[in-house]
């Protein structure tokens, strides 16, 4: 009986179908009390402390005063509350990159001191918040290669508004190589196919030696050259010319 009921509750949680505070607490307590009906305990906790927030603010001694809540359950609730508190604290420090200067500072902080070549892709929301960082490196000290299928899969999963890219040159020369240009073009094509904006690709050689595809004006040319529509148009033109011969 408990299995079928809990399954229905999990489905309700999954779809967020008007789920109540006591039901959220009830589901949470499944993990602390796997073989017990947690519904009455959840109700008692909400009644005792006034709200879900009140439950998470209560200390262990207060929680154990509630019938059905032993020390292990109280410690479980306290652990969840602490995780929630730290998440809120840390979220205040999430990077928001709204202009090139902010991006440059972010790149310097992440790239400084790397002994291997590292490539990072920053997935952004429309407001510039970094929602995910994907970092790639190889065992070879001065080389990094990235599987395009892996990037495409991350783009499909995260659905970002835009991307920023950065990698380091251990040589001390920030000038882009032919392979850097090629990778930027390939990434732009992936972005174009997924309706994502490629804002910039920075190459870090030192804190005072950073190359920006955006600042150089090169990113605009790459966006035009490697747009999905442009590539398809070129293929059609080539096929048409071949048929005329």
C-alpha positions in Angstrom: 0.0 0.0 0.0 2.8 2.4 0.9 4.6 1.7 -2.4 1.6 2.7 -4.6 0.9 5.8 -2.5 4.5 6.9 -2.5 4.7 6.4 -6.3 1.7 8.7 -6.7 3.3 11.3 -4.5 6.6 11.1 -6.5 4.6 11.6 -9.7 2.9 14.6 -8.1 6.3 16.0 -7.2 7.6 15.3 -10.7 4.8 17.3 -12.3 4.6 19.9 -9.5 0.8 19.4 -9.6 -0.2 21.8 -6.8 1.9 20.1 -4.2 1.6 21.4 -0.6 4.3 22.2 1.9 3.3 19.2 4.1 3.5 16.9 1.1 7.0 18.1 0.2 8.0 17.4 3.8 6.3 14.1 3.7 8.2 13.0 0.6 11.5 14.3 2.0 11.0 12.1 5.1 10.6 9.0 3.0 14.4 9.0 2.9 14.7 9.1 6.7 11.7 6.8 7.4 11.6 4.3 4.5 9.0 2.0 6.1 6.8 4.4 7.9 3.8 6.6 7.0 5.4 10.1 7.1 2.2 12.0 6.4 1.1 12.4 10.1 4.7 13.4 11.0 4.8 16.0 8.3 1.5 17.5 9.5 2.7 17.6 13.1 6.0 19.4 12.1 4.2 22.0 10.1 1.6 22.6 12.9 4.4 22.8 15.5 6.7 25.3 13.6 4.1 27.1 11.5 5.6 26.6 8.1 8.1 24.6 6.0 10.7 27.4 6.7 9.9 27.1 10.4 10.7 23.4 10.3 14.0 24.0 8.7 14.9 26.7 11.2 14.2 24.5 14.2 17.1 23.0 16.1 17.6 19.3 16.7 16.3 19.4 20.3 13.1 21.2 19.2 12.5 18.7 16.3 12.9 15.7 18.6 10.0 17.0 20.8 7.6 16.1 17.9 6.0 12.7 18.2 7.6 10.4 15.6 10.7 12.4 15.2 13.8 10.7 16.7 17.3 12.1 16.7 18.2 10.5 13.3 15.2 12.1 11.6 15.9 15.4 13.3 19.5 15.3 12.1 18.3 14.5 8.6 16.0 17.5 8.6 18.9 19.7 10.0 21.2 18.4 7.2 18.7 19.4 4.5 18.2 22.8 6.1 22.0 23.4 6.2 22.3 22.3 2.5 19.6 24.8 1.7 21.2 27.6 3.6 24.6 27.1 2.0 23.0 26.9 -1.5 21.4 30.3 -0.9 24.7 31.7 0.3 26.7 30.3 -2.6 24.1 31.3 -5.2 24.7 35.0 -4.3 28.2 34.5 -5.7 27.2 33.0 -9.1 29.0 34.8 -11.9 27.0 37.1 -14.1 28.9 38.2 -17.2 27.4 41.2 -18.9 30.3 42.8 -20.7 33.8 42.0 -21.9 35.5 43.4 -18.8 33.6 41.1 -16.5 34.4 38.2 -18.8 38.0 39.1 -18.9 38.3 39.1 -15.1 36.4 35.8 -14.9 38.9 34.2 -17.4 41.9 35.6 -15.6 40.6 34.1 -12.3 40.0 30.7 -13.8 43.0 30.4 -16.2 45.8 31.9 -14.0 48.4 29.3 -12.9 47.2 26.4 -15.1 50.1 24.0 -16.0 48.2 22.3 -18.8 46.2 23.7 -21.7 42.6 24.0 -20.6 39.5 24.9 -22.6 36.3 26.0 -20.9 32.9 26.7 -22.2 30.6 29.0 -20.1 26.8 28.4 -20.7 24.9 31.6 -20.1 21.3 32.6 -19.4 19.9 35.6 -21.2 20.8 37.8 -18.3 24.5 36.7 -18.4 24.4 34.3 -15.5 26.8 31.4 -15.8 24.5 28.4 -15.5 27.2 25.8 -16.2 31.0 25.5 -16.9 32.4 22.7 -18.9 36.1 22.3 -18.7 38.2 20.1 -21.0 41.9 19.2 -20.9 44.2 16.4 -22.1 47.2 14.7 -20.5 49.4 16.4 -23.1 50.7 19.6 -21.5 50.3 21.9 -24.5 47.3 20.4 -26.2 43.5 20.1 -25.7 41.0 18.6 -28.1 37.2 18.7 -27.6 34.7 16.2 -28.9 32.0 18.2 -30.8 29.4 15.6 -30.0 29.9 16.1 -26.3 29.5 19.9 -26.7 26.4 19.4 -28.8 24.9 17.1 -26.1 25.6 19.7 -23.4 24.0 22.5 -25.4 20.9 20.3 -26.0 20.6 19.6 -22.3 21.3 23.0 -20.9 19.6 25.1 -23.6 21.7 28.2 -22.9 20.9 31.6 -24.4 24.6 32.1 -25.2 28.1 30.8 -24.9 31.5 32.2 -23.9 34.7 30.2 -24.5 38.2 30.6 -23.1 41.4 28.6 -23.2 45.0 29.2 -22.3 48.2 29.2 -24.4 51.2 28.0 -22.4 53.6 29.5 -24.9 52.9 33.1 -23.6 51.6 34.1 -27.0 47.8 34.8 -27.0 47.5 35.0 -30.8 45.0 32.5 -32.2 46.3 29.5 -34.2 44.6 28.0 -37.3 43.2 25.3 -35.1 41.8 27.9 -32.7 40.0 29.6 -35.7 38.7 26.2 -36.9 37.4 25.3 -33.4 35.7 28.7 -33.1 34.0 28.2 -36.5 32.8 24.7 -35.6 31.5 26.0 -32.3 29.7 28.8 -34.0 28.1 26.3 -36.4 26.9 24.3 -33.4 25.5 27.4 -31.8 23.7 28.5 -35.0 22.1 25.1 -35.4 20.7 25.4 -31.8 19.8 29.0 -31.8 22.5 29.9 -29.3 24.6 33.1 -29.4 28.4 32.7 -29.4 29.6 35.9 -27.7 33.3 35.5 -27.6 36.3 33.2 -27.5 39.2 34.4 -25.3 42.8 33.1 -25.4 44.7 33.6 -22.1 48.5 33.8 -22.2 49.0 35.9 -19.1 46.9 38.4 -17.0 48.0 41.2 -19.4 48.0 39.2 -22.6 44.5 38.0 -23.6 43.2 37.8 -27.1 39.5 38.3 -27.7 37.7 37.2 -30.9 35.0 39.8 -30.0 37.4 42.7 -29.4 39.3 41.9 -32.6 36.1 41.9 -34.7 36.9 38.4 -35.8 33.8 36.9 -34.1 31.4 38.8 -36.4 33.2 37.3 -39.5 33.0 33.8 -38.0 29.3 34.2 -37.1 28.6 35.2 -40.7 30.8 32.5 -42.3 29.6 29.7 -40.1 25.9 30.3 -39.7 23.9 27.2 -40.4 21.9 29.0 -43.2 25.1 30.2 -44.9 26.6 26.7 -44.8 23.5 25.1 -46.3 23.3 27.9 -49.0 26.9 27.1 -50.0 26.2 23.4 -50.3 23.2 24.1 -52.5 25.2 26.5 -54.7 28.0 23.9 -55.0 25.6 21.2 -55.9 23.9 23.5 -58.5 27.2 24.4 -60.1 28.2 20.7 -60.3 24.9 19.8 -62.0 25.5 22.6 -64.6 28.9 21.0 -65.6 
